[in-house]
Amino acid sequence: MELKSILGEIKINRDEIKRLQQEIKDLQNMAVATGHYTWTYTRNGELATRFGVIGSEKAPSREWWETHRRSSYERLCERTKDRSHPDHSAFWKKPTLLFSVA
């Protein structure tokens, strides 16, 4: 295959992926609008753990930190107050949006 042909195939595949991703979003929004599904925010993988998806937790719970690693917890809290610190995104996880049955 020639380089132009390969690059053309890549572009076609990317366009198809974008189209399908948009179709998924549209279908999810339709399912939410009809009340069959809902968007749920999770904190630290709590729903994933309940549903048996192991390894989705970003960090241990606050209670665990305070019990087992109090000085480390206090140090990380102090460091990560600054959003530009490299540890900030690793230590503080934002809620995850989960598409689930209503």
C-alpha positions in Angstrom: 0.0 0.0 0.0 1.1 3.5 -0.7 1.5 6.1 2.0 -1.4 8.2 0.6 -3.7 5.2 0.6 -2.8 4.4 4.2 -3.3 8.0 5.3 -6.6 8.0 3.5 -7.8 4.9 5.3 -6.7 6.4 8.7 -8.7 9.5 8.0 -11.8 7.5 6.9 -11.5 5.4 10.1 -11.2 8.5 12.3 -14.2 10.1 10.7 -16.2 6.9 11.3 -15.1 6.8 14.9 -16.2 10.4 15.5 -19.5 9.7 13.8 -20.2 6.7 16.0 -19.1 8.4 19.2 -21.6 11.2 18.4 -24.3 8.6 17.7 -23.5 7.0 21.1 -23.9 10.4 22.9 -27.2 11.1 21.1 -28.6 7.7 22.0 -27.5 8.1 25.6 -29.1 11.5 25.8 -32.3 10.0 24.3 -32.3 7.2 26.9 -31.9 9.7 29.7 -34.6 11.9 28.2 -37.1 9.0 28.1 -36.2 8.1 31.7 -34.8 4.6 31.0 -31.2 5.6 32.0 -29.6 8.2 34.3 -26.2 9.9 34.7 -24.7 9.2 38.1 -21.7 10.8 39.6 -19.4 8.5 41.6 -16.7 9.4 44.1 -13.5 7.4 44.2 -14.9 4.4 42.4 -17.6 3.7 45.0 -20.2 2.5 42.5 -17.6 0.6 40.5 -16.6 -1.2 43.7 -20.2 -2.0 44.6 -20.7 -3.4 41.1 -17.5 -5.5 41.3 -15.2 -3.6 39.0 -11.9 -4.0 40.9 -9.0 -1.6 40.5 -11.1 1.5 39.6 -10.3 3.3 42.8 -7.9 6.2 42.4 -7.0 6.5 46.0 -7.9 4.9 49.4 -10.7 6.6 51.4 -10.1 9.5 53.7 -10.7 7.3 56.7 -8.0 4.8 55.6 -5.5 7.7 55.2 -6.3 9.1 58.6 -6.0 5.6 60.2 -2.9 4.2 58.4 -1.0 7.1 57.0 -1.9 10.3 58.9 1.4 12.1 58.3 1.5 11.2 54.6 -2.1 12.3 54.3 -1.4 15.7 55.9 1.7 16.2 53.8 -0.2 15.4 50.6 -3.1 17.7 51.5 -0.6 20.5 52.1 1.2 19.9 48.8 -1.9 19.5 46.7 -3.6 22.8 47.8 -1.7 24.2 44.8 -3.6 23.0 41.7 -0.4 23.3 39.6 1.5 20.8 41.8 2.1 17.5 40.0 0.5 15.5 42.8 -2.8 17.4 42.7 -4.5 15.4 39.9 -3.2 12.1 41.2 -4.4 12.7 44.8 -7.7 14.5 44.3 -10.1 12.6 42.0 -13.0 14.4 40.4 -16.4 12.6 40.4 -16.8 10.2 37.5 -19.9 10.3 35.3 -21.5 6.9 35.0 -24.3 6.0 32.6 -26.6 3.5 34.4 -30.1 2.1 34.4 -32.6 4.3 36.1 
